[in-house]
Amino acid sequence: MAGVFGRIKGSQKQAVECRGAVDPRALELQEAKAILSEIFRISVSEVDEMIQSRFETTCYEDIGSKG
């Protein structure tokens, strides 16, 4: 778990800026991705793919239930 906290500290330095200020939602998302990456022992890009896949699945389920 120590690796997660190191990544979080690093992600704070790379935080997305919104009009000159750090966007707390972007920072929270980066931290969550770092935690998932550590837990599942996968790369952050794989976490992105996992999130995208889940999002697409949810969208398709919503479309199917409406039709």
N, C-alpha and C positions, 0 to 999 in steps of 0.2 A: 504494500500500500504506500510505501514511502515514495515510489516512483510517481504515483498520482500527484502528490503534493508538489513534487519537483516540476511536473508538467504544468500544473495549475499556475505556479509562480511564473513559469515561462510564458504561459498563455496570457497572463496579465500584461506582460510587456508588449505582446502582439495584439492587444485588444483592438477591436474595430472601433474606429472613431466616427462619430456622427455629429457633424457641425462643430468640430473642434473638441467635443467631449466624448468620453468613453461611453459606449452604449452598454448599459448593464445587462441587457438581454443577450447581447452577443457574447459578453464575457461569461455569463451563466451557461450558455450553450457550449462554448469552448470547454468549460470546466466539466460539464456533463459528458461531453464526448471523450475527454481525457479519462474520466472515471470508467466509462463503459469500455474503452480501449484496454485499460488495465485489468478490469474484471474478466473480460472475455479473452484477453491475451491476443488482441488483434490490433491492426493499425487504425489510426484515426480515419483514414480513407475508407477502410472496411466498415467502420461505424457509420460513416456518411452513407455508404451503400445500403446498410441495414436500415437506417432511418428512411431513406428514399423508398426502399422496397415496402416498408411498413406503411408509409404514407400512400403509395400507389394502391396497395391492397385495400386500405381503408376507403379510399376514394371509389374504387370499383365496387366495394360492398355497398356503399351509400347509393351509388347509381342504380345498382341492382335492386335495392329495396324500394326505391322510388318508382321503378318501372314496372 
